[in-house]
């Protein structure tokens, strides 16, 4: 069994709910939820160098996803009536 390091800013599974009302804002709510998940990052203190590299890269990918989602949210927010 593999032990994962802790996650910073983890969202509790009970908060994994997106209002599915088809009211023109559903897609934006989905994007905002996934954007919030991008704040969850691996805690990399006290790891070996090789292991730290992997988790650091995964955290960088979280930042990159956040940028893409921020742009999509911005575009969709300006189109909303």
Phi, psi and omega in degrees: 000143182253131178264120177278151176288166179292160179249132177276140178060036181293142178266130180292137180307331180293342179267007179277068179226132175239127177299118184268014180297124180281075187242019181090348180248003185300310182300320179295322178295322178297312181299318180295324178295312179296327176296319178298324178296335179294343177285345178282117182231152178287139173275122188248013179291138173077020180260161171290161185301314182296316179294319179299320179302317181296311182289326174299317179297320178296324176293322176298318178297324174300316178298319180293319176298319180300317179298316179296317179293321177302317180294316179297318179296318179299314180296312182293326180293326181283339180275341185293136180273000000 
